[in-house]
C-alpha cells in the first residue's frame, strides 16, 4: 500500500486486439485481456486458445467466425489482482465504435474501484492501439501518474496512422464494421480497397486495381507521414508482401525498428486473409 502523499505504481491493461508482435512488450507492465472468437459453436480466447496461424487456416477453409468482447468479469478479475498488489490501473482499449470491450471494462472498473481504474479509448485497433499501450507502459515504468499518462495518451492518439489494403470488403461487411468504407461496396470484384481507421471509424482511402499497386500506395502513404517514432507492418497470411513492405519502409527511414505484427483472430475476422498494412505513431512534436 502506498504511503499517504506518495504515488502508487501504475499498471497498464489492454485487450488482445492490440496485436502485439511476440517479445515486443517483454518487461513492460502490461496485462492483456483476450476477446472471444466463436467458430462453429466453439469459443476461443483470442491468441490464447487459437493462434493467428490456426485461425487463418480455418478462415481459408470457409469458417465464418463471430466475435465478442471480454466479459466484465474477466476485466474485474485482472483489475482486482492488480489493485491488491498496490497498483493503480490505466486500461486502454480498442475504439468503442468498433467493439463493446471498453464498456465491459467500464462495468468492471465501477465494480472494483473507479477511483483507481482509469479507462482510455484508443480510437484505433491493432498496433494503432498497441503502440499507445507500449508508450503508456513505458511512462508507467518511469513512475508517471495515471493522470499524466492519460494526458499524454490524449495528445498521442492524434499521431496514430493506420492504413491497410484488403483482398475483399466481404469480411468487414459481414461483420458490420464497414463504416464509411461502405462507399466501396458494389465496386467491381477485382478492385482492392485501401482503408484507414480514423477516430474509431473505418474509412475508405481509395480503390486500387491490383494488390501490387496497393503496396505501392502503402509505401507512398507511409512516406507522406514520415518520420515515425514507432512503426509496424501488419498482415494476415501475407508474409511475402509484408516482407517487401517492411524492406521498403526501412529504406525510407533507416534505423527505425519495424516489427511484423500478425493480425490476430478478432481483427482478422473483419479484415480477412491477405490483409497488409502498417500502423505507426508519427514523430511527436511535444
C-alpha positions as CSV (number, residue, x, y, z in Angstrom):
1,X,0.0,0.0,0.0
2,X,1.4,3.4,-1.0
3,X,2.0,5.8,1.9
4,X,-0.1,8.9,2.1
5,X,1.1,11.6,-0.3
6,X,3.1,9.1,-2.4
7,X,2.1,7.8,-5.9
8,X,1.2,4.2,-6.3
9,X,2.9,2.4,-9.3
10,X,0.8,2.2,-12.4
11,X,0.0,-1.0,-14.4
12,X,-1.4,-0.9,-18.0
13,X,-4.3,-3.2,-19.0
14,X,-5.3,-3.7,-22.7
15,X,-7.1,-6.2,-24.8
16,X,-6.0,-8.7,-27.4
17,X,-6.9,-6.6,-30.4
18,X,-3.6,-4.8,-29.8
19,X,-1.9,-7.5,-31.9
20,X,1.5,-7.2,-30.2
21,X,4.3,-8.9,-32.1
22,X,6.0,-11.6,-29.9
23,X,8.5,-10.2,-27.5
24,X,7.8,-6.6,-28.1
25,X,6.2,-6.0,-24.7
26,X,8.6,-8.2,-22.6
27,X,9.4,-6.5,-19.3
28,X,6.7,-3.8,-19.6
29,X,3.9,-3.5,-17.0
30,X,1.1,-4.7,-19.4
31,X,-1.7,-7.2,-18.9
32,X,-3.8,-8.3,-21.9
33,X,-7.5,-9.4,-21.6
34,X,-8.5,-11.6,-24.6
35,X,-11.6,-11.1,-26.7
36,X,-13.6,-14.2,-27.7
37,X,-13.9,-15.7,-31.2
38,X,-16.6,-18.3,-31.9
39,X,-16.1,-20.8,-34.7
40,X,-18.7,-23.5,-35.5
41,X,-20.2,-23.3,-32.0
42,X,-16.9,-23.4,-30.1
43,X,-15.5,-20.4,-28.3
44,X,-11.8,-19.5,-28.3
45,X,-9.9,-16.8,-26.4
46,X,-8.0,-14.6,-28.9
47,X,-4.3,-15.5,-29.0
48,X,-4.7,-17.9,-26.1
49,X,-6.7,-20.9,-27.4
50,X,-6.3,-20.2,-31.1
51,X,-3.2,-18.8,-32.8
52,X,-3.3,-16.5,-35.8
53,X,-1.9,-19.3,-37.9
54,X,-4.6,-21.8,-36.8
55,X,-7.3,-19.1,-37.3
56,X,-6.0,-18.3,-40.8
57,X,-6.3,-21.9,-41.8
58,X,-9.9,-22.0,-40.5
59,X,-10.8,-18.8,-42.5
60,X,-9.4,-20.3,-45.7
61,X,-11.5,-23.4,-45.1
62,X,-14.5,-21.1,-45.2
63,X,-15.2,-20.7,-41.5
64,X,-17.4,-17.7,-40.6
65,X,-16.3,-16.6,-37.1
66,X,-18.2,-14.4,-34.7
67,X,-16.5,-12.2,-32.1
68,X,-17.5,-10.9,-28.7
69,X,-15.9,-8.6,-26.1
70,X,-14.5,-9.9,-22.9
71,X,-17.0,-10.2,-20.0
72,X,-16.9,-7.6,-17.3
73,X,-15.9,-10.4,-15.0
74,X,-12.8,-11.1,-17.0
75,X,-11.7,-7.5,-16.5
76,X,-12.8,-7.5,-12.9
77,X,-10.5,-10.4,-12.2
78,X,-7.5,-8.7,-13.7
79,X,-8.2,-5.4,-12.1
80,X,-8.8,-6.9,-8.6
81,X,-5.5,-8.7,-8.6
82,X,-3.6,-5.6,-9.7
83,X,-5.3,-3.4,-7.1
84,X,-4.5,-5.9,-4.4
85,X,-0.8,-5.7,-5.5
86,X,-0.9,-2.0,-4.9
87,X,-1.2,-0.7,-8.5
88,X,-3.3,2.0,-10.0
89,X,-4.5,1.0,-13.5
90,X,-4.8,2.7,-16.9
91,X,-6.9,0.5,-19.1
92,X,-6.5,1.2,-22.8
93,X,-8.7,-0.4,-25.4
94,X,-10.0,-0.8,-29.0
95,X,-12.2,2.0,-30.2
96,X,-15.6,1.9,-28.6
97,X,-17.1,2.4,-32.0
98,X,-15.7,-1.0,-33.1
99,X,-16.3,-3.1,-30.0
100,X,-18.1,-3.3,-26.7
101,X,-14.8,-4.1,-25.0
102,X,-14.4,-0.6,-23.4
103,X,-17.9,-0.9,-22.0
104,X,-17.1,-4.2,-20.3
105,X,-14.0,-2.6,-18.8
106,X,-16.1,0.3,-17.6
107,X,-18.6,-2.0,-15.8
108,X,-15.7,-3.8,-14.2
109,X,-14.0,-0.6,-13.1
110,X,-17.1,0.6,-11.4
111,X,-17.4,-2.7,-9.6
112,X,-13.8,-2.7,-8.2
113,X,-12.6,0.9,-7.7
114,X,-13.4,3.6,-10.2
115,X,-11.0,6.0,-8.5
116,X,-8.1,3.7,-9.3
117,X,-9.0,2.2,-12.6
118,X,-8.8,4.8,-15.4
119,X,-10.2,4.0,-18.9
120,X,-9.0,5.3,-22.2
121,X,-10.5,4.8,-25.7
122,X,-7.6,4.5,-28.2
123,X,-9.9,5.3,-31.2
124,X,-7.9,2.6,-33.0
125,X,-7.2,-1.1,-33.3
126,X,-4.3,-3.5,-33.9
127,X,-0.9,-1.8,-33.5
128,X,-2.6,1.6,-33.6
129,X,-3.8,0.6,-30.2
130,X,-0.7,-1.4,-29.4
131,X,1.8,1.5,-29.8
132,X,-0.2,3.6,-27.4
133,X,-0.2,0.8,-24.9
134,X,3.6,0.4,-25.2
135,X,4.2,4.1,-24.7
136,X,1.8,4.2,-21.7
137,X,3.6,1.3,-20.2
138,X,7.0,3.0,-20.6
139,X,5.6,6.0,-18.8
140,X,4.2,3.8,-16.1
141,X,7.6,2.1,-15.7
142,X,9.2,5.5,-15.4
143,X,6.9,6.4,-12.4
144,X,4.4,8.7,-14.1
145,X,0.9,9.1,-12.5
146,X,-2.3,7.9,-14.1
147,X,-3.4,11.4,-15.0
148,X,0.0,12.2,-16.6
149,X,-0.3,9.0,-18.7
150,X,-3.9,9.8,-19.7
151,X,-3.0,13.4,-20.7
152,X,-0.2,12.0,-22.8
153,X,-2.4,9.4,-24.4
154,X,-5.0,12.1,-25.2
155,X,-2.4,14.0,-27.2
156,X,-0.6,11.0,-28.7
157,X,-3.8,9.5,-30.0
158,X,-3.8,12.1,-32.8
159,X,-0.5,10.7,-34.0
160,X,-1.8,7.3,-35.0
161,X,-1.6,6.4,-38.6
162,X,-3.1,3.0,-39.7
163,X,-3.6,2.0,-43.4
164,X,-4.3,-1.3,-44.9
165,X,-5.2,-2.9,-48.2
166,X,-7.7,-5.8,-48.1
167,X,-8.3,-8.6,-50.6
168,X,-12.0,-8.0,-50.2
169,X,-14.6,-6.0,-48.3
170,X,-16.6,-9.1,-47.6
171,X,-15.4,-9.6,-44.0
172,X,-15.9,-6.0,-43.0
173,X,-19.3,-6.1,-44.5
174,X,-20.4,-9.3,-42.9
175,X,-19.1,-8.2,-39.5
176,X,-20.9,-4.9,-39.6
177,X,-17.7,-2.9,-39.0
178,X,-17.5,-1.4,-42.5
179,X,-18.1,2.3,-41.5
180,X,-17.6,4.8,-44.3
181,X,-15.8,2.2,-46.4
182,X,-19.3,1.0,-47.4
183,X,-18.9,3.5,-50.2
184,X,-16.7,0.9,-51.8
185,X,-19.5,-1.7,-51.9
186,X,-20.7,-2.5,-55.4
187,X,-17.3,-1.9,-56.9
188,X,-16.0,-4.5,-59.4
189,X,-14.8,-7.6,-57.7
190,X,-11.2,-7.1,-58.8
191,X,-11.0,-3.8,-57.0
192,X,-8.8,-3.9,-53.9
193,X,-10.0,-1.5,-51.1
194,X,-7.4,0.6,-49.3
195,X,-8.7,1.7,-45.9
196,X,-7.7,3.6,-42.8
197,X,-9.0,3.7,-39.3
198,X,-9.5,7.3,-38.1
199,X,-11.1,8.3,-34.8
200,X,-12.7,4.8,-34.4
201,X,-14.2,4.7,-37.9
202,X,-13.1,2.5,-40.9
203,X,-12.8,5.0,-43.7
204,X,-12.1,4.5,-47.4
205,X,-8.9,5.9,-48.9
206,X,-9.1,4.7,-52.5
207,X,-9.7,1.8,-54.7
208,X,-6.7,0.1,-56.4
209,X,-6.9,-2.5,-59.2
210,X,-4.1,-4.8,-58.1
211,X,-2.5,-5.8,-54.8
212,X,0.8,-4.7,-56.2
213,X,-0.5,-1.2,-56.7
214,X,-1.9,-1.3,-53.2
215,X,1.6,-2.0,-51.8
216,X,2.9,1.0,-53.8
217,X,0.2,3.2,-52.3
218,X,1.0,2.0,-48.8
219,X,4.7,3.0,-49.3
220,X,3.6,6.4,-50.6
221,X,1.2,6.9,-47.7
222,X,3.9,6.0,-45.2
223,X,6.4,8.3,-46.9
224,X,3.8,11.1,-46.7
225,X,3.5,10.8,-42.9
226,X,7.2,10.2,-42.1
227,X,9.1,10.4,-39.9
228,X,7.6,7.8,-37.5
229,X,8.6,7.3,-33.9
230,X,7.0,3.8,-34.0
231,X,6.0,1.7,-36.9
232,X,4.9,-1.9,-37.5
233,X,3.9,-3.8,-40.6
234,X,0.6,-5.6,-40.2
235,X,-0.6,-8.7,-42.1
236,X,-2.8,-11.7,-42.1
237,X,-1.3,-14.5,-44.2
238,X,0.7,-12.1,-46.4
239,X,4.2,-12.9,-45.4
240,X,5.8,-12.2,-48.7
241,X,4.2,-8.8,-49.4
242,X,4.8,-7.9,-45.7
243,X,8.5,-8.5,-46.1
244,X,8.6,-6.4,-49.2
245,X,6.7,-3.6,-47.5
246,X,9.0,-3.6,-44.4
247,X,12.1,-3.5,-46.6
248,X,10.8,-0.5,-48.5
249,X,9.7,1.3,-45.3
250,X,13.1,0.5,-43.7
251,X,14.9,2.1,-46.7
252,X,12.8,5.3,-46.3
253,X,13.6,5.6,-42.5
254,X,16.8,3.7,-41.8
255,X,17.5,3.0,-38.1
256,X,13.8,2.6,-37.2
257,X,13.0,-0.9,-35.9
258,X,9.9,-2.1,-37.8
259,X,8.4,-5.3,-36.4
260,X,5.9,-7.6,-38.1
261,X,2.5,-7.8,-36.4
262,X,0.5,-10.8,-37.5
263,X,-3.2,-9.8,-37.2
264,X,-5.0,-11.7,-34.5
265,X,-8.2,-13.7,-34.7
266,X,-10.6,-10.9,-33.7
267,X,-9.3,-8.2,-36.1
268,X,-8.7,-10.9,-38.7
269,X,-12.4,-11.8,-38.6
270,X,-13.2,-8.4,-40.0
271,X,-10.3,-7.8,-42.5
272,X,-9.8,-11.4,-43.8
273,X,-6.9,-13.3,-45.3
274,X,-4.3,-11.4,-47.3
275,X,-4.6,-8.1,-45.5
276,X,-1.5,-6.0,-45.5
277,X,-0.8,-2.6,-43.9
278,X,1.1,-0.5,-41.4
279,X,0.4,1.2,-38.1
280,X,2.6,3.8,-36.5
281,X,2.9,6.9,-34.4
282,X,4.2,9.9,-36.3
283,X,7.1,11.9,-34.8
284,X,5.8,13.6,-31.7
285,X,6.5,17.3,-31.6
286,X,5.8,18.0,-27.9
